[in-house]
Protein backbone atom coordinates (compact mmCIF):
# COMPACT_ATOMS: atom_id res chain seq x y z
CA UNK A 1 0.00 0.00 0.00
CA UNK A 2 1.37 3.37 -1.00
CA UNK A 3 1.31 5.67 2.02
CA UNK A 4 2.83 8.71 0.34
CA UNK A 5 0.65 11.82 0.12
CA UNK A 6 -0.16 12.90 -3.39
CA UNK A 7 -0.27 16.71 -3.47
CA UNK A 8 -2.15 16.68 -6.79
CA UNK A 9 -5.43 16.00 -4.97
CA UNK A 10 -7.55 18.94 -3.90
CA UNK A 11 -8.08 19.42 -0.21
CA UNK A 12 -11.59 18.91 1.09
CA UNK A 13 -13.53 21.89 2.39
CA UNK A 14 -14.22 22.42 6.09
CA UNK A 15 -17.89 21.39 5.89
CA UNK A 16 -17.00 18.06 4.26
CA UNK A 17 -14.23 17.46 6.78
CA UNK A 18 -16.61 18.07 9.70
CA UNK A 19 -19.19 15.72 8.15
CA UNK A 20 -16.61 12.97 7.77
CA UNK A 21 -15.38 13.42 11.34
CA UNK A 22 -18.93 13.36 12.67
CA UNK A 23 -19.71 10.17 10.75
CA UNK A 24 -16.57 8.48 12.07
CA UNK A 25 -17.46 9.54 15.60
CA UNK A 26 -20.98 8.15 15.26
CA UNK A 27 -19.65 4.83 13.98
CA UNK A 28 -17.15 4.59 16.82
CA UNK A 29 -19.91 5.26 19.34
CA UNK A 30 -22.11 2.59 17.79
CA UNK A 31 -19.35 -0.02 17.65
CA UNK A 32 -17.68 0.54 21.00
CA UNK A 33 -19.21 -0.32 24.34
CA UNK A 34 -19.36 2.58 26.75
CA UNK A 35 -17.72 0.51 29.49
CA UNK A 36 -14.79 -0.43 27.23
CA UNK A 37 -11.54 1.36 28.04
CA UNK A 38 -9.84 2.86 24.99
CA UNK A 39 -6.35 1.65 24.13
CA UNK A 40 -3.76 4.22 25.30
CA UNK A 41 -2.81 5.38 21.79
CA UNK A 42 -6.44 5.82 20.74
CA UNK A 43 -7.11 7.75 23.97
CA UNK A 44 -4.18 10.06 23.11
CA UNK A 45 -5.57 10.67 19.62
CA UNK A 46 -9.08 11.36 20.91
CA UNK A 47 -7.69 13.80 23.46
CA UNK A 48 -5.66 15.53 20.74
CA UNK A 49 -8.75 15.86 18.54
CA UNK A 50 -10.67 17.33 21.44
CA UNK A 51 -7.87 19.80 22.17
CA UNK A 52 -7.67 20.91 18.55
CA UNK A 53 -11.44 21.20 18.30
CA UNK A 54 -11.36 23.49 21.34
CA UNK A 55 -8.75 25.67 19.64
CA UNK A 56 -10.94 26.10 16.57
CA UNK A 57 -14.03 27.19 18.51
MIROBA-45622 format. One record per residue (C-alpha): residue in one letter; residue number from 1; x, z, y. Coordinates in nm, 4 decimals. Last residue first. Layout:
BEGIN
['A'; NUM; [X; Z; Y]]
...
This chain:
BEGIN
['X'; 57; [-1.4031; 1.8508; 2.7192]]
['X'; 56; [-1.0944; 1.6566; 2.6097]]
['X'; 55; [-0.8750; 1.9644; 2.5673]]
['X'; 54; [-1.1360; 2.1339; 2.3490]]
['X'; 53; [-1.1435; 1.8300; 2.1199]]
['X'; 52; [-0.7668; 1.8546; 2.0910]]
['X'; 51; [-0.7869; 2.2172; 1.9798]]
['X'; 50; [-1.0672; 2.1438; 1.7329]]
['X'; 49; [-0.8752; 1.8538; 1.5863]]
['X'; 48; [-0.5663; 2.0745; 1.5531]]
['X'; 47; [-0.7686; 2.3464; 1.3797]]
['X'; 46; [-0.9084; 2.0909; 1.1365]]
['X'; 45; [-0.5568; 1.9619; 1.0674]]
['X'; 44; [-0.4178; 2.3111; 1.0065]]
['X'; 43; [-0.7113; 2.3970; 0.7748]]
['X'; 42; [-0.6439; 2.0739; 0.5816]]
['X'; 41; [-0.2814; 2.1789; 0.5377]]
['X'; 40; [-0.3762; 2.5302; 0.4218]]
['X'; 39; [-0.6353; 2.4134; 0.1646]]
['X'; 38; [-0.9838; 2.4986; 0.2857]]
['X'; 37; [-1.1535; 2.8038; 0.1358]]
['X'; 36; [-1.4793; 2.7234; -0.0434]]
['X'; 35; [-1.7718; 2.9493; 0.0508]]
['X'; 34; [-1.9361; 2.6752; 0.2583]]
['X'; 33; [-1.9214; 2.4336; -0.0319]]
['X'; 32; [-1.7676; 2.1005; 0.0542]]
['X'; 31; [-1.9350; 1.7654; -0.0019]]
['X'; 30; [-2.2106; 1.7787; 0.2591]]
['X'; 29; [-1.9913; 1.9343; 0.5261]]
['X'; 28; [-1.7154; 1.6819; 0.4593]]
['X'; 27; [-1.9650; 1.3975; 0.4828]]
['X'; 26; [-2.0976; 1.5263; 0.8146]]
['X'; 25; [-1.7457; 1.5602; 0.9538]]
['X'; 24; [-1.6569; 1.2066; 0.8481]]
['X'; 23; [-1.9713; 1.0749; 1.0168]]
['X'; 22; [-1.8934; 1.2675; 1.3357]]
['X'; 21; [-1.5376; 1.1340; 1.3418]]
['X'; 20; [-1.6609; 0.7765; 1.2970]]
['X'; 19; [-1.9188; 0.8149; 1.5723]]
['X'; 18; [-1.6614; 0.9700; 1.8066]]
['X'; 17; [-1.4226; 0.6785; 1.7463]]
['X'; 16; [-1.6997; 0.4256; 1.8064]]
['X'; 15; [-1.7894; 0.5887; 2.1388]]
['X'; 14; [-1.4225; 0.6091; 2.2424]]
['X'; 13; [-1.3531; 0.2389; 2.1886]]
['X'; 12; [-1.1591; 0.1090; 1.8905]]
['X'; 11; [-0.8079; -0.0208; 1.9419]]
['X'; 10; [-0.7555; -0.3898; 1.8937]]
['X'; 9; [-0.5429; -0.4974; 1.6000]]
['X'; 8; [-0.2149; -0.6787; 1.6680]]
['X'; 7; [-0.0274; -0.3468; 1.6712]]
['X'; 6; [-0.0164; -0.3394; 1.2897]]
['X'; 5; [0.0648; 0.0122; 1.1821]]
['X'; 4; [0.2828; 0.0344; 0.8711]]
['X'; 3; [0.1314; 0.2021; 0.5671]]
['X'; 2; [0.1368; -0.1003; 0.3373]]
['X'; 1; [0.0000; 0.0000; 0.0000]]
